[in-house]
Amino acid sequence: MEFNVGDIVRTKKEHPCGSKLWELTRIGVDFKLKCLGCGHIVTMERQKALKAITKNVTNETNQNAN
């Protein structure tokens, strides 16, 4: 799965605020994610982030539009 900065992704587990949607703000060795429910920012190791992310919602909406 390929990711770009600004993509919206869904995670396996909910954030304590109840949201499963996150915006990717940094991609590299670490991923920086911003919760779309409360705005909290989390930095994760790449491997842990790739395990936590279930789908790229941004790509899904772009494909449906075409």
PEZI-V505063 format. One record per run of one state. SS is the DSSP state (a for helix, b for strand, c for the rest). FROM is the first residue (numbers start at 1). TO is the last residue. Records with the same first field share a line. If there is no record, write none. Layout:
SS=FROM-TO  FROM-TO
//
This chain:
c=1-7  12-20  27-29  36-40  66-66
b=8-11  21-26  30-35  41-45  53-56
a=46-52  57-65
//
